[in-house]
Amino acid sequence: MSPLHDPDAAAALRARLAEGDALRQALAARPDAQPLLDRIGAHSPFLADLVVAETATLARLLDRGPDEAMEAALEPLAKADPGAGREAVASLLRRAKRQGALVAAAADLGGSWTLDQVTGALSELADQAIEFACAHLLLEAHRRGQLRLAKAAGAPRAITKGSGLIVLGMGKLGGRELNYSSDIDLMLLHDPESPAYHEEHGAAPYVRLARDLVRLMEERTAEGYVFRTDLRLRPDPGATPLCVSVPMALSYYESLGQNWERAAMIKARPVAGDRAAGEAFLKELRPFVWRRHLDFAAVADIHSIKRQIHQHKGAKGAGGEIAVAGHDVKLGRGGIREIEFTAQVLQLIWGGRDPALRDPTTLGALAALAGAGKMDRRAAADLADAYVFLRDVEHRLQMVADRQTHRLPEEAEELLRIARFMGFADTEAFSAALTAHQMRVQGHYARMFEAAPTLSEEAGSLVFTGVEDDPETLATLRAMGFRDGASVGAMVRAWHHGRPRATRSERARELLTEMMPALLGAFARQREPDAALARFDALLGRLSAGVQFLSLLHRNPRLLDRMAALLGAAPTLADHLARRPAALEGLLAGATAAPGEKPLAALPALLREARDLDEALEATRRLVTERLFEVDAAALEARLDADAAGEQRSALAEAAIAALLPAVAADFARRFGEVPGGGMAVLALGKLGGREMLPGSDLDLILIYDHAPEAEGSAGGARSLAPSEYFIRLAHQVVAALTAPGAEGRAFEVDMRLRPSGNKGPVAVRLASFQGYHAREAWTWERMALTRARVVAGPPALARAVGAAVRDALAAARDPAAVLEDAREMRARLLRDLPPEGPWDIKGMPGGLTEVEFIAQALGVAHAHAHPRLLRGTTREVLQALGQEGLLEEREAATLIQAERLWRTLLGLLRLTVGKWREPALPPAAEEALCHGTAALVGHEVPGLPALRDEMERHAEAVRASFARRVGAV
């Protein structure tokens, strides 16, 4: 326990109590009260006076705990008559504030409550005080005939319900994070459509109510005051009345709302008045706050507010240096505001597409951002720890004299008071702890938001003004690695002249000018800088506006480097970026799904928010294309290997199908009802079934349905359909949902040729037909395809039945020799009819991916009856099981597994860099990507194309030999 700062003041408090009435004397004599009384008396004259004035409240807390004590303090606000006279109401409000403030302080200082509990209790105290005051003022307006309340007596909530008065808590009150001596930030609105609204009097009663509410809250008497109240967060406060109409507020935000107002609205919540109307207003405002497409221009805009605060408040307390004496723990460097800004800006960036990130509390937001991979977990933990510490410091500062202050004292004696109030023995120990937190906060904030240095001017001249090339600039460009400096110069001048639409605004050109050295430097580091920069030029040409996009790159230099690398190495991804520049936003976090993390975790919430199926499909397409781009980029950068990338692409597709199937089925049922006992499941095969999806992989699907035997048609819709027609039409709707193009492009291509009877059969097949077909009619190649089948969506009972049908089909006894001969003939036919398309046909070449998969699938079908362990999903798992079961030599199985992984790695990288490529030589950037991407697989550096071809030939020969030995020579 730290020493008391002023033992004499602690003794004086005990003496005041001992000289008082019986209750005070009893409190002074209680042993369990002494530590708390001493801490209060030694450090806070304000709290000492509160203890004397509200002794019964503190005694109740000691007897029954802080929860019951706070409940007793607030009880009159819920049960007293709001229709009493103004003086009685004011007295009740001030008494509740005194008692609630004492309970919160004692629970805080005594360690009974966490920071969340303290700020939550203070916020609840404010909520109920505002509600009671508003009920009183509404009743007065009702009695004057200016409003028509539905209920003019009873509890405050009953009176304010339907009153047309909306009271939104903003800032710390809105986030239930009110500090000890906080102002309360309110936005007051009135709804002209409310039944309480009186046309003759219009808005005037609400404006008067707002003015009276501020007076009632702020007026000081011998009993104290309730809360200092600030209404300046309403729309355009310099030109609007204290209570603004809902239509006017919505119009303002839709047309003139600024980014800082979006950040403020993150914490907004109804705290009093017509709460249903308040919730409706915030729901209407949701698109303004939470934008589907990320607005990185907002980052610089919001960050500028903090710089303005620094300049306004001065360097000592809130400026550029870490300090202790005289430092502002809220606005200063490394302070509370930097933590709040960090959370709010990242919420604005990502929360539009992930509702789980919209937590209004700072600690909750940090946890959600870290959990979603949008923020480093260590950074989030550091910021959370610092936030709790700094809020505790803030509370101690305010408890001393009930002043709304955030600045530490400059006088040594007063600073020592705060240090000991915080539990430290001396100022040095407190200063060390405080400074450590501030340094961590400042470091994380700077890394996330403050501009990093760009290419030094020492690199050379980069002048693009005028119409002619500057010789020194051309020399600089050549030295940087550009081959055609004149073309680069012409391209940059075209940007500055606003020829692409993206650079026509003055702000866009300013951003380009500021980032030009860094931009050219990033592209100069690519293997083919001229080609990479030309792709960036094409990207700019497709943008409808450039400020947000350029702000994103300007604020995140590392992202600029990653984008340049993608444009330099991967034309396929470059084309994707050019079509959908918003995809670049997904690289900002640099995160793909963590092991065990649900892909598209935000999708169910977004689908619930969707107004119709089209909006649900658009949300799905947007999330899928963004996440697939992130996975592809990570694979190209070798941050994900082929196995992990394949699993993540497959998980994304599975999550999308699982989310869309019920949405499409529900929409279909609204028109055509439901078939009794009916349901549809989606069976995935191929790369999705095997969790090995490559860039651009189709979805190989079979749609299987079933229904009650007696069902003759659908019921409950505008039109009834026979069961087979119902599910065939529903299947078409499901496929269309997965493949239809939209503003975000096409989510997937679907291939349904693996269904029974192929393209000649119905799009959806009944379970019994599926079972019968695979029991009696299926070809060997169809059974081989079935080895990777798994159910990815559908009602649980039907999904289990389909899974059992697949296992039964594969486990049936077969003639192994006949199966292997069928497989051999099929491979021979493929080589004859569809020969490899050049030296980079990794799939079709002899010894390539197809032959590895044939070995696993053919042996699996041939021996599954005797070896059930072969019924596994991925090719590598089946090969491993074949080795364990003695059907392959273990070394042979390991060689095939390595070859299969190498083929998938190369095939994925080829699809990302050059697509289908028939020439022996590769572009330099693609060659580098393939050599770098395969080094880890082969266990050594691959110095160039000849070495890579040697590795490929070695693996292909091993696969070819194994295929001939296990399946048959072709």
C-alpha angles and dihedrals in degrees: 000000000000119000117265114259096219112016090176091059090049090053090047091057092052089049092051090053094045091054093050134080125307094275093053092046090051091051092049090053097049111108091206090057097053101084092048095044091049092050092048095044095047096049113022126048088181095056091043089059090047092053090054093045097043103031093144091059093054091045089052090051092052092047101041107015132253097285094060092040092055091045090054091049092053098040096091090056089061098040109029121097111265088197093071121112122289095253093051091048092048091049092050092049093050092047092051090049093051094048095043092048091051093049092049092048094046093047089049097047092041092052094239094122134044121228090264091054093047095049091040092054092048089049092050089050089054092045094054094043091052092046092051093046092048092049089052093049093045090053090052091052090047091052090050088055093243097116134030107222118192090218122028099182141039134050119359093248091055092051097047094045110107091002095128089235113122118193114188121192111220134187116005093351091054091049092046087242100116113163125225100268098016130155112235114236111211136178113202119200134170128209114223089197092061117113087231092062113107111211093205094057098031118179096342096094091053093048090050090048090054091052092047091047092057091048092048092050099043106035111114123216135159086283092058126240137287110228137330103242130209122191097175096107091076118107112291094344094191092063107027133076120257090260114043127200118250095238091051092049093049091048091050095051093045094052109022107015114135132215095252088056090053089054091048091052092059088080098037116124136156108263100170144355123037097001096180090055089047092053090048090052093051091047089053089050094050096098089054093053101033110043120193093217114053118251107208091171083074091065094065091039094054092040088056089060089061092049089052090052090052092050094045096047096043132244100276100061103021109009140095102307136075110237143155112203108065093000120145106230091196105043102019128096112291090015140133094276093058090053092048092046091050092054095041097047093049089047090053090049098049107015096082090071100031115047090189088073094060096092107146094210119086095226092045091049093050091051093047093048092050092046091052093049093246092117134033109262093224091052091049091050092048092049092047092051091047092047092056092046095047093046088052089052089048091052093049090050091052096043092061095073106350091257124151094236134138098178122104115231119264094209112091094225094052092045089053088053091058092044092054092040085058090052099257122134095225145358093263094060092045092047092051093052094044094047092049091056092045093051092051092048093047091048095051092043092050093048092051103041117006117093117263121221116274133210109315120250085234087075088079144264119327106178119157102167123118126024102280130071117262107231093217090050091052089051091050092050092050090049089051091055105262112138098200106041092170092059091047090050092050091049094051093046089052089055092050090049090056097242094143110063089233092067101043095099119082092232092054091053091047090054091048091051092050094048099036096103091049092043095051090042091055093051093043089063092063124098090244105025097173093054092044092051090048089056089051088052089053089050091053089049091059097049117101090205132009111196097087093043094047091044088056091055093040093054094044113045092173089057089053089057092050093048091050090051091051093048090046098050108024120048089176092060090039089057089049090052092048091053094041112020089174087075088074088068089069091065092061094083091042088213134129124183115305119227108284093012116132112243116229089014089162094054100086091053092047091049090051089053092049115109094211142356094273091058090047091052092048091051090050094048091049095051094042095050091046094049094043089052090052091051093047091049091050090049092050090049090049091241088122124039122220094265095052093042091050092049092049094048089048092047090052092051092046092049091049093050092046091051097043100045095068092040092053092042091051092049090048091048091055088064103033105020122226135297110238110257089359132146143149130226130194117226114198122206134169119033094345092049090049093045089238103114116165127204107294095008116164119233109247103206142171117195112211125185138181137181142179111298092236095050111121100174147338121289136198099042137096089262133025122227131193111253096252093047090044095056096039090054091044089051090054088052092051093049091047091051090055097044108029112115120234141163088298093048127245118324098206146345114236126213116194100172091111093068117107110289090010118232091349093063130076118283091241125037129202116243094243091052091049090051093047094047094053092043096053115007113029119119121233092252089055091053089048089054089049091062089080096042121125134160111250102175142011143084110320096241093049091044090055091048093051091047089052091049091054092049092048091050093051097041095055115117113260139174102262093204092053092049092050092047091052089051092048092050091048092052091048090051091050092051090049100043101029107029119184115286100228134313094305098057091117093173102048103032120107107275090015134129096291092058093049090051092046091055092053096042099042094047089045093054092042096052108023092102091062097030111041090177087078090071094094132128112235126059092234092052091052092048090050091050091048089057093047092049092051095246089115129027108256092237089049091050091050091050091051092048090052092047093048091051091047092050092050091047093051094042091051093048092046091052090050096046112030107356112210106006125184102176121092093229122067129210109267095249092051092046091052092048093051095046093047093045095052099043094088092050097053094039099239142060116285103215099194150326098301091054091047092051089051090054091048093050092049092052094042092053091052092050092046092052092048092048091052091047098045105029106015141273118282 
